[in-house]
């Protein structure tokens, strides 16, 4: 798996850089408007503790919900360079919450 060879954070950073700007912008704006305040605060706290793996406990629950919402409101997976929202949604959430400032 490319993700394990490259490293979790590096892989997702690269995926974000390769994602078309229109998708990133649309996803971030959607998430800014639709992640509940209490969830935003919880993620920010968990990010402070572990900025790399904060998302791992959420992947099959809240993460699946978010990925499906992005598919319904931003674009389908086939529009993404990798063909899979799993590779992008974490960085989109971080951008939406101001945990990262840019696509680097």
Helices and strands as residue ranges (DSSP letters): H 2-6, H 8-18, H 21-34, H 37-49, G 56-58, H 62-73, G 77-79, G 85-87, H 89-96
